[in-house]
Amino acid sequence: MHILFISRGYPSAHRPQNGNFEVDQAEGLARLGHTVSMISVDLGREFCPADIGFHRVEKNGVLSYNMYFLPMKFFAQKGIFKYLLNKQLDFMYKKIDGELGKPDIIYAHYLWNSDWALYLKHKYRIPVVGIEHWSELGYEEIKPSIERNARRIYPQLDGLITVSHALQKNIQKWFGIDSDVVFNTIHDFVRMNNEKKINDGIVRFISVGTILPVKGFDNLITAFSQCSLPRDKWTLTLVGEGPEEPNLRKLIAQYQLEKNVYLVGKKTKKEVVELLNRSDVFISSSHLETFGVAALEAICCGVPVLSTDSGGPREFITDTNGRLCEDTVESLQQGIEYMYAHYTEFDKKRLSEEAVNRFSSTAIANQLTKIFEDVLAKQ
């Protein structure tokens, strides 16, 4: 089967997390023997001159084409967004068709990519399966503009996948659309490395994510400031970047936590795995997570997790690998103090093995294959 992914972008040295969910799934499907290709019109938040242009990448059995010029705001303001988008999609589609032949199915990640995939569906007569990760579709109240577009896009898809049961229920409630639940895959190198940690009596907490308000990092820092932990016995490393970073730095200074809380910026996936393997506890303080890949990656590395009960993490956090808390500063504080006192009681090898068996690229790729085959059988 030839599966064409429509993704957000492709990871680069300057934006290592860009399109990483898509690449992980694509490589898993390729390892099952499928022909897998990927195209993306990259409309990332920030302007990154180093990534400008047209890029072809062939890696781990996946052929990818990516185009990046300017963030979406530029095109929207000029009123030429849709015209330019379709031109780029056509250009890359023809490249893929010329090298690998016509795809059997298009697989689009996130609402907007599903919309773009519909353009290719109607022009080239290829069925489309969309997968929804977007947190905006997980809120109790969905923004009117997003609701309007979802009502237009979802019914035109030949299949819809959601990454958690919480998101599945919300989309069913709002739009009356049924979906299959397939969890995000975890890359094969996201594992415990069995290296001995530094034995200096310091408990190392870590959190990973784009620094946005929805991630709740302000609550997390505030919660740490209110904990009764000795200041010389813990650190918190925040991995990621985003518009909330200046506010977090102010909070760190306000609470005099400069020697405890470290904002280390964006990292490659392999760098994140190295940091996870040197950490004792992962914390997710998000107000909403459609799944929670970063927390699951920590578990695969043998790191127990404290997470707010934000939706997606309910799918995989259990008493054996961590605990859930309410989305409040007080509950986070209590959870931090509990994990500080009890993190050594978790069976790191067991929690890692259980997560790997359930969320490996092979397990997820087999689920996706079955869904694609069912869609094709109905055509």
N, C-alpha and C positions, 0 to 999 in steps of 0.2 A: 504494500500500500504506500502511495506517495502522499505524505501529509505536509501541507504548507502552513506554517505558523505565521500569524500576523502578530508581531510583538511590539512592545513599547520602544525598543532599541536593542543595542547589543553592548555588552560590557566592554569598557575601554580602560586604559591606564588611568585616565582622568575621572571616569565615572564607572568604577568597578561594579557597582550594584545595578547598573542600568540593564534591564531585561534579563536579570539573572534567573528569575523564576522560569521564564520561557526556555532559556538555554538548558537548564537542568532537565526539564521534561523532554525537550527535543533530543538531547543526547541519550536519555533513557530509552526513548522510542527507537532511536537509531541502533542501539545495542540489541534490540529485539529483531532487527533485520529489516525494518521499514526504511524506505527512502524518505528522508526528512530534509525540508528546506525551510528557510525563514526569511521574511522580508519585514522591514520596519521603516516607517517615516518617523524619525526621532524628533519629538517636540518637547524635550525636557524643560524643566523649570528654568535652569540657568543657561546662560550663553557660554558655550565652551569652544573657543576658536580652534583648539587643537583637534577637535573631532569633526570639523566642518568637511563636507564633501560626500562622495559616494564611496562606499567601502564594500569590498567582497572578502569574506572570511570563510575558509573551509577548515573545519576543526572537529575532531571526534565524530566524524560521520555526518556532520550537519553542514550544509551549504547555506550561507547567510549573506543577504544583501541589506545594507543599511544606508539611508540618506539622512543627512543632518545639515541644516543651514542656519535657521533661526528659530527661537522659541515660538510657540503658537500665537502669542499675543501680537506679534508682528503681522502674521498673515491675517488674523481676524480683523485687525484695525484697517488693513489695506483692502479688505473685502475680496481677496483672491484666494483665500484658504482652500476652498473646496476644489477649485480648478487646479491649483498647483498640487494638491494632495493626490487627486486622481491621476494626474500626469506622472507623478512619482510612482504610484502604485502600479500603473500600467508598465512603466519602464522596467521596474524590478520584476514584475510578474513575467514579462516576456523573456527576461534574462534566465529566470528559473525554468520556464517552459523550454527554452532553447537548449539548456544544459541537461535537464533531468526529465523532460516531458511534462505533460499536463498533470497537475495534481488530482488525486482522487477526492480529496477532502481538504477544506480550509479550516484551520483551528485558530480562533482569535481570542487573545487574552484581553480582558477588560471591555467595558461597554463601548468605548469609542472605537477600539480596534474591531469590534464586532460590526459596528456601523460601516467602517471602511471595507471590511470583508464582504459586506452585502453588495458593494459596488462590483467587486470581482465576481461574486456569485451570479448576479444578474447578467453581467457582460459575458462571462465565460461558462456559465451553467455548471457551477461546481457547488455542491452542498457545503454549508457552513455550520460548524459547531462552535459556540462561544463558551468561554469559561469566565466566570465573574469572581474577581478578587476585591473589587473596589469597596473601600470602607463606606463611601457615600451611599451605597445601596444597603448598608447594614443598619442605618439609623432608624429609630422609630418614626421620625418625620424626615422624609426625603425631600430635597429641594425641588421646587416646581419645575425648573428647567431640566433637571436630571430625570424627574418623573416623566415629563412629556417625551423625552427622547427614548427612555427605556420602554415606554408603551408603544413607541413606533418600531424600535429595533428588535426587542425580544421575540415578538410573534413571527418575525420573518426568518428567524434562525431555524435550522433543521434539528438542532439539539442545543441544550443549555446545561452547563455544568456549574456548580457552585462549590466553593472550597471548604464549606462547613455547613452543618445542619442549621445553625443559627441563621446564616445568610440564606440558605434554601427556604426556610420558613418565612423570612421577611419578604423575599421576592414573590413567593406564592401569595402572601397576604396582600401585597401591594398590587401585583400585576396578574395574579391568577395563572402564572406560568410554572409548570412543574420542571424540576431540574434533577440531574444526578449529582450526588455528592462525591467528589474526588479530592482528596487532600493534596496539598502541595508536596512535591517530592523533595527529598534531601539528597544532595550530591554525594557521590560515593566517597569523596575524600573528607567529608564532615564526620569525623570519627574521633574516638579517644586515641591519644598517642602513647599512653602508658608511661609517659615521662614523669619522674618524681617532681612534685611541686616544691617550691621554696618553703622550707620549714622555719619560718621566722615569727610565727604566732599571729600574723596578720591575715584577716579574712578578706579575701578579694571578691567584691561584688562587681558585676558587669551588666551593662544593658546596651543593646544595639538597635539603632533605628534612625530614620530621618528625623531631624530635630524640628518637629512640628507640634503645635498645641495638642493635637489628638494623642500624641505619645505620652503626655502627662509627666514629662521629665521635671517640670516645675514642682509638681506634687511629690515626686520622688526625692528631690533635693530637700524640700521642706520636711518630709518625713524623716530623712536621715538627720536633719538638724535637731529634731525633737527626740531622737533616740537616746537611750541611756548608755550607749556603747562607749567604751573608752576611745578617745579620739586617735590614740596611737596604735589601735588594734584593727583598723579596717580601712579599706579604700573602695571607691566606686569609680569605675572606668566607663565613660559614655562614648560609644563608637558611633560616629555619624556626623552629618552636618545639615544645616538648614537655617531658616530665617529666625528661629527662636534662640539661636546660640547666644546673641548678645544679652538677652534677658536671663538666660541661665547663668552666664558669667556674673551678672549683677547679683543674682541670688546666692551664688557660691561665695562671693565677697561679703554679702550682707550677713551670711551665717558663719563667716570665717572658716570656710571649709576648703580653702585653697590647698591645704596639704592632704586632703582626703579625696576630693572629687576632681577627676581629670577628664577634660574633653579632648579627645585625641583625633577628632576629625574622621574622614572617611577612610576605609581600609579595603583592600581586596578581600575576596572570600577566604583565601588561604591565610591572610594575616588575621582575619577574624577568628578562624579556626585555631590558630596559634594562641590568640588571646583567651579564647574560651578554655583551652586546655590548661591554661595557667590560672584559671579562675576557680572560685569555690561555689559561688551562687550567682545565677542569672536572675535579673528582675525585669519583668515587663509591667510598666505602669500605665499602659495605654487605656484611654477611655473606650476605645472600640478597636477590635482586631477581627477582621473577617476570617483569619486563620491564626497566624502567629508563627511564621517560619523561623524567625530569629530565636524564639524560645525553644522551638523544637530542635533546632540545630544545637543549642546548648545541651539539651538532653542527650542527643546523639554523641556529644563529646563527653558525656558522663557528668554533666553539671546539673544539679537539682535547680528547680525553677520556682520562684515566687512570682505569681502573676495576678493582676486584677482580673476579676471575672468579667472579661470584656467581650465575650462571645466565642470566638474561634478557639482560644486555649482550653475551653471545656472539653474539646474533642480529644485531648491527649494528656492533660495534666491529671495525675492521680496521686494517691497517698504514697505511692512508691517512688515518684520522681519529683515531687514538689507539693505546693499547696496554692489554692486560690484565696484571694482576699477581696473585700469590697473595694470599690473605686473611691476611696477617701484617704486623706492624709493619715488619719488615725489608724485605719486598718492596715495601710502600708507600713506604718511605723511598727505596729504589733507584729506584722509578718516579717519584717526585717529582723526584729529582735529574736523572733522564733528561729529563723534560719541561721542567724549568727550562732545561736546556742546549739542547734541540732543538725547542721549541714553534714557533719561527719557520720551521722547515723544512716544516711542514704547509701544504698548499694549501687555504687557508680557503674560497675560493670553490668549489672542487671538492667538498670534503667536505660543504659546505652543500647544494649542488645535488643531490648523490647522495642525501642523506638526505631532502630535500624530495620528490624524485621517487618515492621508495620508500614514504614514510610520510605523504604528504599526506592530507587529509581525503577527497578525491575517491577516491584509490586504495583507502583502507580502506573507505569507504562502498560502493564497488562490490563488494568482497569480501563484506561483510555482506549486501548485497542478494541476492547469489547464494545464500548460505546460507539466508536467510529464504524465498526462493522455493522452494528444494528442500524445506524443511520443510513449507510450505503445500501443495506438490504431493503430499505423502504423506498428507495428512489425509483 
